[in-house]
Amino acid sequence: MAGEAAPGSLGVLATWRRTPRQVRALLVGVFVSRLAGFLQIFLVLFLIHRGFSSGQAGFALGCYGFGAVLGTFAGGWLSDRLSVRTTTLISMLGSAALIVCVLYLRVYPLILLAVLLVSTIGQLYRPAAQALITELTPPGQLVMVTAMYRLSLNLGATITPLLGAALVSVSYNMLFWGEAMAALTYGVIALNALPHRSTPAGSATEAAQEPRSGYRALLADRRYLVFLAAVVLVSVVYCQYTAALPVAISRAGLSLWWYSAVVSLNAVIVAAFEVMTTRFVQTWPLRLTTLCGFALVGVGYGVYAISMAPGFLIVGTLIWTLSEIIGAPTTFAYPGMIAPARLRGRYIGAMQGLFGLGAAAGPILGVGLLDLTGRGVWLWAAAAGLVAAILGQLGIRRPGASQIPEPTPEPAGCPETTN
C-alpha cells in the first residue's frame, strides 16, 4: 500500500507488533532464563566457599565454557532433527535438574561432570531459538528481531550479577534453586507457546533423504566456512576486554575503576542503542554491515596501542562498541538467512559454537601476546580485525544463493529399477 513502511525499514514497535506470537513468547522465555544465569558468574566463588582451591574452581569454570561450546553445536544438530520446542524442553528441563545436582555434590570429579553437562545441555536452546526466529519472521524483519533477541540476552545478563549477589547474601541454595526455577519457567513457556513442529513444509522429507552426516553436510559450503573463519577471528579480538584489557590497565598504573567504567560503558550503550540502531542498519547491504561490524572491532582495539590513557580507553571502547551495535544483529541473523532449511540449525550452531570457541581461546592468546609484546598486542588485535573484515567480504553472499544443492525427491510412484 502506498505510504506503508517497507518491511525492511520498520521501526522497533512496528516490528514487535508484526512479530509472531511464538517468537514473542520465545523472547520472553530467553530473558527469564538469562535473568537467572547465575552458575557461570558465581561458580568460582561457590566452589571456593565449599573448600576447593582457586585452581580447582578455575578449572571447573573452564569446563563450563567448554560445555557451552559443545552445547551450541549439539543444539544446532538437535533443532534440525527434532523441533525447536523439543530441543528447548530438553535444554531447560535437563539444565534445571543438573543445576540442583551441582548444589548437593561433594566429590570434585562429579562436580566437574555436572558442570560440563549443565553448560552443554543449558546451551542447546540457543541455536534452536535463532532457528525459530529465522523461520517465523519475515526476511525484512529478521535483523531487527535478532536485535530484540540479543537485547533479551543482554538485559538478562546485565541484571543477573546484581540479582545473584542478593541471593548469595542469603544462601547459595537460593541461587541455584533460583536458576533452576527460571529454566523451568522457560520450559513451561516453550511447552505452551512454541510450535510442536517448527520445520518448513517439505523439510521433514528432505531430512529423511539426507545422509545422516551431521555437520559434514555444512562443509560443502566453502564460502560459509570462510565467513566462519572471520567470526572466529572477531570473537578472539572482541573478548580481549575481559582478558588483556584489565591486565594492560593495571600494568599502566591506572585504577581498575577505569576498567569497570569502560566495560559498563559498553554494556549500557549496547543495551540502550543496539535495537534502535538496527532500525537503520537493517536496510544496509550485507557486505557493508559485515565490513563495519568486523573492521571496527580491530580499529577500536587498535586505539589502545596509542596509549592506555583514559581518553584513548574511552575512544577505543566507543569504536568497538559501535562495531557491536552495527554488526552483531546481522552477523547472528546471517546463518539463518543463507542456510538450506534442512541445515538451518547446524548453520546457526556452527556460527554460535565457533564464536564461543574464539571467546574461550581469546583470553589465552591475548594475555600471552600481552606478556610477549606489551602494547603490541593491540596492533595484533587490529590486524586480526582487519583480516576478519576481508574474510567476511569473501564469505558473505546474498540470501537464497546457497552453495549446497537441495535434495531432489524421487517422483512419487516411480518404480525402482535394478541393473
N, C-alpha and C positions, 0 to 999 in steps of 0.2 A: 504493500500500500504506500502511496505517496506520503512522504513526511515521516514514515516509520523508521526508526533507527535500524541500520544494518545489523544483522546478527553479530558480526564480529566487533561492533562498536558499542554494544550495550553496556550501560553502567552497572554498578555493583547491585543496587536494589532491583533493577530490571532483570538482571541475570538471576538473582535469587528467586524472584517471583516465577521465572520460567524454568527453574531447576526442578527436575522430577522429585516427587515426594521421597522416593527411596534414597536418592542422593543426599537430600537434606537430612534424612534420618542418619545416614552414614556419617555425615559431617558432625552431627551432634554426638554420635557414639564415639567417634575418634577423639573429640575434645574431652569427653568424660574419661575415656581410657588414658589419654595422655596427661590429664589433670592429676591422676594418681600414679604417675610413673616414678615411684619412689625408689625402687630397688637399685637401679643403676647409680643414683645420686648418693644414696646412704649405705650402699653395700660395704664399702671400706670401713666406715665408722661402726657399722653394726658388727662386723667380724672382729675388729679391734676391741670393741666393747665385750665381745664374747671371750676374749683372751687369746685370739690368734695374733700372730705377728703382723707388722705392716707389710712385710714381703708376701706373706700368705694372702693377706687381704687384697694387695695389688694384683697378685696372680689370679685371684678369683674374679676381679673386675676385668682382667684380660680375657678370661673365659666367657664372661658375659658379652664382651664385644665380639668375640669370635662367633658365639652362638647367634648374635644378631645378624651377622653376615650370612651364616648358613640359613637362617630363618627367611630372609628375603628371597634367596634363591629357591628354597623349598616352597615358599608361598606362591611364587610365580608358577611353579610346576603344578601345585595343587589347584590353583584357581583355573588353570586350563583343563585339568582332568575332572574336577568336581564342579562346584559352583562357588560364587563369592560368598553366599550365605553359609554354606557348609564349611568353607575354609575359615571364615570369621568365627563361627561357632567353635571349631576345633581350637583355634588360636586363643579365644577368650576363656573357654571352659578349662582347657589344658593349662594355660598360664595361671589362672586363678588357683587351681589345685596345687600347682608346683610352688607358687609364691608362699603359700601357707606351709608347705613342706620345709622350705628353707628356714623358716622360723623355728621349727622344732628339731631339726637335725643337729647332731653334735659332732659327728665324725667328719673330718675335713674332706676326704675324698668324696663322700656322699654329698657334702655341701657343694663341691665343685661340679659334680654331675647334675645336681638340681639346678644350680645357677646356669649351667650350659643349656639345659633343657628348657628352662623357663624363658631364657632370652631367645632361643631358637623358635619355640612354639609361639611365644608372645609377638614375634615379628611376622608370622605367617599372614596376618591380615593386611599388611602394608601393600604388597603388590595386588592383592585381591581388591582392596579399596580403590586403587587407581584404575584397575581394570573395569570396575563397575562404573566409575565416573566417566571413563572413556566411552563405554558402551551406551550409556543412557543420556549423555549430554550431547546436544547438537554441536557439530565441529566448531562453529563460530564462537561458542561459549566455553569451550574446553579449557583454554588457558586461564580464563577468569575463575572457573570453578576449581581448577587446580590451585590457583592462588588462595581461594577460600579454604581448601583442604589444608594447605600449608599454614594458613592462619589458625586453623583449629589446632594443629600440632604445636605451633609456636606459642599461642596463648596458653595452652596447657602446660608447656614446658616452662613458661615464664612464671606461672603461679605455683608450680609443683614444689620448688625448693622452700618457699615460704610456708605452704601448707604442710609439707613434710616436717619442717622444723617444729611447727606447732604440735604435730602428732608425736614426734620423738620426745618432746618435753614431757609428754605424759607417759608413753611407753613405746617400745619397738613393736609390741603386739598390735597396737592400733595402726601403726604404719603399714605393716604387712597385711593385716586384715582389711585395711582401707583400700590398698591397691587391688586385693582380690575382689572386693565388692565392686570396685569400679569396672574391672574386667567382666564380672558377671552382669553388670548393668548394660555394658555394650553388647554382651551376648544376648540379653533379653531384647534389646533394640533390634539386633540382627535377626533374631528368631521371628519377630513380629512384623518388621518393616522391609527387610531385604527380599528380593525376588527368590523364589525357590530354585529357579534355574536361570542364570543370567547370561547364557551363551546365545549369540545370534542364531537366527534360523539357519539351519544347514550346517552349523559348525559341529554339532554332535556327530553328524555323518562324516565330516572331514576328520574329526579326532579319531573316529573308529578306523578310518582308512589310513591315517598317518602311522608310519612305523613308530613304535614307542622308543624314540631316540632321545627323549629328554631335551636337554639344552643343545645337543648336537645339531638339531634342525636349525637353530639360530646361526650356527657357524657358516652357513651358506650365504648369509648376508654380509658380505665383506665391508660394505660401506658403513653398516651399523657397527661393525667391530671397530672401525676407525673412530666413530663417534664415541664408543665406549672407552677407547684409549684416552680421548680428550677428557671424558668425565673423570677418569681415574686421576689424571694429572691435576685437574681443577680441584678435586677433593683433597689431594695431598697438600696443595698450596693453601686452600681455604682453611683447613683445620689448624694451621700454624698459630692462630690466635689463642688456641688452647695449649700450645706446646712451646714453640720457640719464642713467641712474643712475651709471655710473662718472665721467662728467663732473661731475655735481652733487656727488658725494662729494669729488672733487678740489677743486672750487671752494669747498666748505665748509671746506677746510683739514684734512680728515681724511686719515689714512693710507689708501692704496689696499688695505692689509691688510683693512680693513673691507669693501671691495667683494668681495675674494676670500672673506671669511667668509660674507657673505650669499648669494653665488652657490653656494658649497659647501653651505650650509645647505639651500637649495632642492633641489639635486641629491640630497643624502643623504636628505632626507625623502621626496621623490618615489620614489626607488628602494626605500626601506625600507617605506613605508606605503601607496603607491597601491593595490597589489593587495589588501592586507588591508582597506583602507577600502572597496574595491569590494565586498567580501563583504556589506556592509550597504547601500551606496548602490545596488546593482543592483536592489533591490526598491522604490526610491523611484519616485514618478510622474515621468515625463519632464520635465514642466514645473518641478517642484521642483528636480530635479537641474540643469537648464539655468539656472534662476534663480540658484541658489547658485554654480554654476560661473562664470557671466558677471559677476554683480554683485560677487562677492568680489574679482575682478581689479581692478575700479575702486576698491573700498574699500581694498584693500591699497596700491595706488599712491597713493591719496588721503592715506594716513597720512604719506607722505613730505612732503606740503605743510606739515605742522605744524612739522617740524624735520628736519634731517639728522643729528641727534644719534644715537649708536649705538643707544640704546634704541628710538627710533622706526624706525630702519632694520630692526632685528630684528623688531619687531611687524608692520610693513608687509610684510616679506618672508614672515613666517609666514602672514599672511592671504591674500596672492595665491598662495602655495604650497598653502594649503588649497583654494583655488578649483581648482587644477590637479588635485589628487588626488581631489576630489569630482566635478568636471565633465568632465575630459578623456576618460576612457574612454567615457562616454555620448556626448559630442559626436562622437567619432571613430567610434563604432558606429552612430550615428543615421542617417546617409545610407543605409547598407545596410538598415536596418530598414524604411524607408518607400519605397525605390526600387522601381519596377517591375523585374522580373527582367531584362528586355532592356536596361535602362538603369542597372543597378546600378554598373557600373564608372564610368560617366560621373558619376553622383551622387557617388560616393566621390572620383573625380578632381577634380571641381569644388570640393568642400569642401577637400580637401588642397591643391589648387593655389591657391585664394584665401587659405587660411591662410598659405601660403608667400609669396604676394604681399603680404599685410599685414606679414609679418615682414621683407620686403625694403624696403617703403616706410616702415615704422615708425621705423627709426633716423633717416632724413632728417627726418621730421616731428617726432620727439621732440627731437632736438638743435636743430632750428630754433626750436621753441617755447621750449626752454630759453634760447636766446640772446635771444629776444624778451620772455619773461615771467618768467624766473628760476624761482622755486619755483612759479609759477603753472602750469607745465607739468603738475604733478601734479594740480592741480584739473581741467585739461583731460582728463587721463587718467582721473580718477574719473568725470567726466561721460560720457566715451565708453564706459566700462564699464557705467554705468547705462543708457545708451541701448541698448547691446548686449543687456542683460538684458531690456529692454522688447521689442526686436525679436525676441529669442529666444522670448519668450512668445507673440508674434503669429505667429511662423513655425512653431512646433513643432506637431505633430499626432500622434495615436496611430498606431502601425504598422498597416498594412492599409487606411489611408484615403488612398490615392493619388489625386491630382488629375489624373493623366494616364490616360485610358482605355486598357486593353489592346486591341490589335488583334483584331478578330474574324475568324478564318479563314473562307473560303468553305466551305460544306459540300462534302464530297468527292462528286464525280460530278455536281455541278450544271452543266448546260450553260451556256455563255456566251450572252447574248442581245445582239443588236445592234438599234439603232434605225434 
